[in-house]
Amino acid sequence: MQLEYTYTEEPDGWLVGYLNIYPEHKTQGKDVEELELMLADLYEMLKVSEARYAELERQEKARQRTGKININAEVLA
């Protein structure tokens, strides 16, 4: 799998980058090789987090119940 990323070189020489599908999550490396390793780790971490969140959401929906009530129209008048 290939993922596109964007990076900039900071004044101190470090590279700061993000995966284009997750632009709000940045990481850094001292060179392109290290940055790519950090981006791969970041991707794995985000995918695990998404899976955990999806499971929690599924469990929450499984606990939710719906119902209906009858309202006397005279009370509302």
Buried (B, 14 or more C-beta within 10 A) or exposed (E): EEEEBEBEEEEEEBBBBBBEEBEEEBBBBEEEEBBBEBBBEBBEEBEEEEEEEEEEEEEEEEEEEEEEEEEEEEEEE
